[in-house]
Amino acid sequence: MRWNTPSAPLLRALPLALVLAFGSAQAASQTEWLEHAKKEQQPYLDTLRDLVHIESGSKDVAGVKKIAEYIAGKLRAQGGKVEVIEPSDIYRLDDTPEKVGSMVHAEFKGKGSSRIMLIAHMDTVYLPGMLKDQPFRVDGDKAYGLGIADDKQGVALIMHIVPLLKKLGIEDYGTLTVLINGDEEISSPGARSTITRLGAEQDAVFSFEGGGTDGSLRLATSGIGAAYLKVTGKASHAGAKPEDGVNALYELSHQLLQMKDLSQPQDGLKLNWTVSKAGTNRNVVPAEASAQADARALRVADFTALEKAMQDKIGNKLLPASKVELKFEVRRPPLEANATARKLAAHAQGIYEQELKLPMKVMDKATGGGTDAAFAALKAKGGVIEGFGLSGYGAHSNDAEYVQINTIAPRLYLAARMIQDLSRGQIK
């Protein structure tokens, strides 16, 4: 158990009746927490239904705006200071649309000094009109719906944490910050700077992406990068005058071959060229050629070093008359585990296993793709933990996305306890 208890000498000094009464109060308090969390389950499902029924694909700016206004209204009703932010500082990636979705930013003031941020995203990968084939429905212990696992369940959890804290009389935190992102599925070009700025101010950041099928917490995720190589040469007749041309395909091939050994898989750094294009006709020396690569890293510094190595390589050309250009994007930085995050996660694991009698894994080595938690951690002094959401399956699926209803109360309980214990200095 993780509740504060009197020392053994003090217990021995107390009359037996008082010791027993104290123990009963402890048990009752824990039971009361769980009962309140269970009572939030149906209101939570009602909110989740409403969220699922608002289509909000990342590039559906009107849909994202609609769901943002719904969330903002609910958070205002809970007493938060709320704003809907239209991103202005946009990191332009190769596939970034002209306009990106809104963010919802809210702050709740308590009576303490701790600063805690809760993050999730309201956009999905789906196109407008797909909801009709995957509406919200409950089937046994599973709730299905478009975008329900990724990440509308996380948004709904955050929207029900403050009501739970109020019912439990928890107001020890200083500032509880909520940030709901509207462009996560396209690598957060509009939200990343805000997430990083706010993350740097926090004692802890809890991200409400799903906990997978087993409810594990994650302290590290892979970073995702992309490289774009463009070669400009000179066209000429491939049969009559090939010597008058500058073959962009030859130069591109040279560049790709000299970069083939930049991967360091033993350290989690991977660079793989996956897409290429060159030429227009069989009998024309190609004037242009291009290629794209997927990059992965476990440390922020590895992407910086990789880009520098690639820039150095392109200076070594096969055809001096060709022009070679490289663009490197950090689509998502890695989330790197730190000591504070490990301490917070160990505490969360203790709550889950000792109080709720439920298993919980804590994964401090990167698995899978990146999340917004990595942006929150870029300049953070506190700990950042990913995976506070419900257990579920089928993210990005058009017919099988679901969450497990029996994880609603435990996840609400866990989040409330972490906020209380961190605010009271009980996480050591």
N, C-alpha and C positions, 0 to 999 in steps of 0.2 A: 504494500500500500504506500501511497505517496503523500498522504495527508500528514500535516504536522502533528506529532504526538509528544506528550510529556516525556521527560527523561525517566529512565528506570528508577533512580532514587526517589524522584517525586512521586511516581506511581506507588512505590512501597510505603511512602509516608501518608498517602491518602487512605481513608477508610474504604473497605472493599465495595460498599454500596456506591460510593462516588466514582470509583474506577469503572465499575460496571456501567454506571450511568453515562460516563464519558464515552466508553466504547459504543454504547447504543446510539449516542448522538452522532458519532463518526459514521456508523453504518447508515443511520437515517439520512444523514447529509448526502452520502453517496447515492443512496436509493432515490432521494428527492431529485438529484441532478438527472439521473437516468430517466425518471418518470417524466420530468419536464421535457427532456429531449425526445422521448417517445410521443409526447403530446404534440410536438411540432411536426410529426411525420405527415399527417394529412394536410395541414396548411402548406407544408413544403411541396407535396405532390401537386397541390392546386397551383402553386407558383410555377412549378416545373412544367405543368400542362400549358399554362399561359405563355411561357417562354418558348416552348417547342412550337406553339401555334403562330409564332411571329417568325416568318422566314427572314433570315439574316445572313445570307452568303456574303463573304468578304467584299465582293465587288458590287453588291446590292446596297449602295449607299443609303437609299431611302429605307430599306428594310432594317439596316443597322441603326439608323436614326430612330426608327419607330421603337425598336426594342430598347434602345438607350433611354428614350423618354419614359418607357414603362418602368425600367429599373430605377431611374432617377426619382420618379414619383413615389415609388415604394420606399426608397431610402430617405426621402424628405419626410414622409409620414412617420418614420421611425425616429426623427429628430436630428438627422444628419445635415451638415452643411454640404450641399450638393451642387455640382456644376457638370454640364455636358460640354466636353471640350472638342472643338473641331481642330484636328491636328494642323499645325502650320510648319513645324520643323520636320520635314519629311525626308527620310533617307532613301534616295531614289535607287531602287534595284532594277535589274534588267526587265522585270515583269510588273513593276509597280504601276497601278492604274493612275490616271490623272487625279482622281479624288479617292481618298480612303475614308474608312468609317470613323465614327465618333468614339470618344472615350467617356466613361462616367467616373467622375472623381468625387468621393465623399469623405467627410471627416466627422468622427464622433468624439466628443470630449468627455473624458472621465475625470477622476479626482487624483490620479497618480501622475507619474512622470514617464512611464514606459511609452515607447513608440512602436507600434505594430502595424504592418500592412498586410492586407488580404487581397490577392489578385486572382483574376479569372478572365476568360474571354467569351464574348457573346456572339462572335461571328462564326460561321460554319463554312464547310467546303462545298455546300450544295447550291444548285442553281434555282432561281425562282420557279415555282410550279411543281417542285418535287415533293412538297409537303403532302399533297393529296395521296401519295402512295405510301407514306410513312407517318401518319398522324400519331399523336400521343395515345397510348393505350396501356392498360395494366393487364398483365397475364401472369397470375400466380404471384411469385415474389420478384417479378421483373417488370420494369416500366420501359416501354419502347417509344421511340420517336426520333424524328429527324434532328440530328445534332445533340441528342440527349446526353450522350456520354462525353462528347467533345464539343463544347464544354458547358452546356447549359445546366447540367447538374451542379457544376462548381459555382456558377453564378447564383443559382437558387440557394445553395448552402450558405454562401456569404450573406444573402438577403435574409436568412433566418437565424444568423448568429446573434445579431444585436437584440432581436426580440427575446432570444433565449437568455442572453446575459441579463437583460432587464428583469425577467421573471425570477432569475436566481439572485438578483441584487448585486451583481458584479459590476463595479464601477472603479476598480483599482487602476485601470490603465490610464495613461495620460492622453494619448491620441490614437484612435483606431482609424487607420486610413484604408479606404476601399478604392481600388482601381480596376475597372472592368474595361478591357480592351476590345476594340472593334475591327482590328486588322491582323490578328495573330496568325491566321491561316495563310497569310501571304507574307510572313516573316516580320510582321509588326513595323513596317516602314514609318508609320505615323506615330506610333506609341512608344517606340523603343527609348527615345531620349527622355520622355516623361517617366517611364518606368525606372530608368537608371537614376534619374535625379531624385525621385522619391525614395527609391530603394536605399540610396546612400544615407538617408536620414533616419533609418529604422534600426531598432534593436533586433527585430526579427521580421522576416517576410515569409508568409505561408501562401503557397500557390495551390490552387484548387483544381488542377488537372486531375483526371481520374487516377485512382489507386491501382489500376489494372485489375486483373481477376482475383488477386490475392490481397489487395489493400496495402501494398508496400509503400513506404516512403522513399524518396530518391534525393540524394544529396549531390549527385553529379549527372550530367547529361552531355552527350557529344555536341560539339560545335559543328555547324554546317556552313561550308563555304562554297563558292562557285567561281570558276575562272573562265574568262572569255578571251580567246586568242584570235586576232584578225590579221591576216597577211594581205598586203596590197602589192601586186606585181604589175605586169604589162601584158596585154593581149597581143597575139600575133597568130598568123596562120601556122597551125601545127605541122602541116606537111611541107609547105613552100618556104616559110621563113621562121622556123622555131627559134633561131638564134637572135631574132629581133625582139623576142618576148622575154618577160621575166616570169617564170613559172611559179605562181603563188602556191600551187599544190606541193611542189618540191620543197619550197621553204617551210610550209606548214609541217610537212612530214619530218623534216630535219628538226624543227622546234619540238615536236611531240616526242621524238626519239631521245632528244637530249634531256627531256624532262621526265623520262620514264622511271628514273631511280630516285625521285624526290620524296617518294613515300617512305615513311619510317613506321611500318605496321607494328613493330615491337613497342613503340611508344604511342600508338593510337593515332598517328598522323597518316592520312591516306589521301592520295591524289590520283584520280582515275579519269582519263579522257573518255567521254561517252558519246559525244555528238560531233559530227564534222560535216562540212559542205564545201564543195569546190567546183568551179567550172560551169559552163553553160552549154557547150557543144563538144562533141568528140574531136572535131578538127580545129579547135581553138585553144591555144595556150591560155590557161586560166589566169585571169587578172586579179581574182579575189579568192580567198580561201579562209575558212573559219572553223573553230572547234570550241567545244565547251567541256569543262571538267567538273566533276563533283569532288569536293574536299571535305574531310572530317578531321577533327582535332579534339584532344582532351584538355588542352591548356590554351588559354587566350594567347600567350606568347608564341605558340607554335604557328598560328595563322600569320602573325607578323613576320616571323622568320621565313615561312613558306613563300609569302608574297615577295619578299626581298630576293630569295633564291631564284624565283621565276623571272623577276625583272633583270637579274644579273645574266640569266641564261639567254634571254632574247637578244642581248647585245652580240652574241656569237651567231652570226648569220651564215647560211650556206650561199646565198645570193646577195651580195652587197647592195644591189640596186633595189631590192625589195624593202618594203616598209612593214615592220612588225609591231603590233600594239597589243598590250595586255591589260585587261581589266579584271580586278579581283574583288569579290564581294564577300563580306562576312554576313551571311544571311542570319545566322544565330551564333553567338559566342558559346563556348562551352560553359557549363555550370560546374565550378570546381568546389569540392567540399572543403570547408574550413573547420577549425576546432569548435567554434560557437555552434555551427550547424550540427556537428556531431553530438554536442552536448544536448541541444534541443531535441534532436531526433531520439536520443537515448531516453530522455524523459518521456517523450510521446510513446515510445515503445513500452515503457514501464506502465504508463496509464492503460494502454490497450491490453497488455497481457496480464497485469496484476489486478486491475480493477474491473475490466470488462471481460476478462478471461478469453480474449480473442488473440489469435496469432498475428504478428506483424513483423515483416522483414524491413530492415533498413539497408538500402543499397547505396554504398558510397563510391562505387565505380560506375562509370558512365555506361548506360545502356540506351539504345535507341536515339531518336532525334532530339533536337533542342526544344526548349520552351521559353516563355517569357521570364521564368525564374532566372535564367542566365543573364538577362538584361538587368534585372533587379540586383544581381550579385556583383555586377561589374565594378562598382565603387563602394559596395556595402562593407560596413564595419561589423554589422551584426550577422546572424545566421540566416540562410535562405534554404527553405525546404520545399520540395516539390512532391505532389501526390496526395494532398489532403482531401481530394474528392472521393466520390463513391466508387466502389468496385463496379466494374462493368466490362463490356466487350463490344466490338464491332464498330469502333470509330471509323468514320469515312466510308461506312458501308451504306448501301442504299436500301437494305432490307433487314438488317439484323442488329442494329445499334440499340443497346439496352443498358440499364443500370440495375443493380441489385437493391431492392427496397429495404432489405434487412440491414443494410449498412448506413441508412440515413441517420438513425438515432446515435449509433456509435461515433459517426464522424462529427455530428453536431456536438456531442459530449466531449470528444477529443479536442476540438477547436476551442470550445469554451474553457475547458480546463487549462489548455496551453496558454490562453490569454490571461486567465487568472493567475496561474503559477508564475508566469514570466513577470507579470505586473507586481506580484508580491515578493519577488526575489527568491522564489522557492526552487528555481532550477539551478543546480550547482554543477 
